[in-house]
Amino acid sequence: MPSIYHDMPRDAQLALTEYSTAFDAAFALGDVEQWSSMIGATHVSDSIRTVFPIPIAAAGYKLRDGDDKLRRLFERALSMVPVAWYDGVEVLARVIESGGGEFIGWGNAPAEMAAEAVRHPNVLVADLLASNPLLDFYRIDRPGGSTASTIRLFAANHPVNVLAAGAGTFDNDWSAGDTVQGDVVPGEMNATLVKQCRRHFRSINGPNGRPLGLRFAGFLVPAAQEENALDAFARDKVIEVVSNVLGTENVAAAAMPNRHVGTKVIIGDELTGALPSGATGDGDVVYAFGTKAGGVTPPPWIVQRRGSPEEIVYDKTDAKYKDTGYVGVKEILEMAAAGALPHGIVRINLTP
């Protein structure tokens, strides 16, 4: 057990060193489900500003007839400037050095702060999902300037090809009662919703007019929907109305194998409650996401973060101690999240 738990006089400088070591160890463990990186893309960099190219072209072979035209990989880009976030604790140095019991509470603080640092990307992405930002790569570039985007991450009118109007659109913003893929969106997580999601992702075309090859991969849900998701996708048997061969009679309450058992469900605790921008997460909104061989393609968001927090220690040589008698530790994160591509995600409001 770390010596900072001991109720005995000790050196404040040594206590700060032990605290710092405990934070580093807890941060390295990363015992947090970072769903933001599972579904989106995470970029680790110390750059002040980073430009992320967005692929507009899609792979697809054409008949070689003597006039080969090669694709340009990138026609749009979004930029991101990470911002600073902080958390820290302080205590009177004389409390440490007198063996006062108040210092014992610091024993859990390093692990708690480290856990929050690891899951902060989830918080930023949850904020992004709740605020539904305009997608920067939809801007229209012209000589001398550009026109800002008017289409958000979740919208009913995403163009299949942002460079070629008339190629069609797709809708990734659903509400219960909407008609999608020929069925009405249900107000609960069930087999009908899974079927709609499967058909939707298979139907998403790329800029070349051909299916991207996306497949429905699962749901990201707030804690309020966890039990509903488990009821729908963790049971081996479900009760269904079954028609006979001729389709003229129904047999009610027949137990049938659940074809959708094992559907991936990720619980995003951060999707509800207060968020940094002032937005509030909605416990009735769930997200379906699509995947492709090699990972989620394309990523609905990008997170940029510094590799590890910057630690600032206020010991007895600092002005803080000289002016107030306090010593402390502060952790600085540099991190940001931005909406990227809408093809691989659908927002579903179960109770609009």
Buried (B, 14 or more C-beta within 10 A) or exposed (E): EEEBEBEEEBEBBEBBBBBBEBBBEBBEEEEBBBBBBBBBBBEEBEEEEBEBEBBBBBEEEEEEEEEEEEEEEEBBEBEBEBEEBEBBBBBBBEBBBEEBEEBEEBBEBBBEBBBBBBBBBBBBBBBBBBBBBBBBBBBEEEEEEEEEBEBBBBBEEBBBBBEEEEBEEBBBBBBBEBEBEEEEBBBBBBBEBBBBBBBBBBEBBBBBEEEBBBEBBBBBBBBBBBEBBBEBBBEEEBEBEEEEEEEEEEEEEEEEEBEBEEBBBBBBBBBBEEBEEEBEBBBBBBBBBBBBEEEBBBBBBBBBBBEEBEBEBBBBEBEBBEEBBBBBBBBBBBBBBBBBBBBBBBBBBBEE
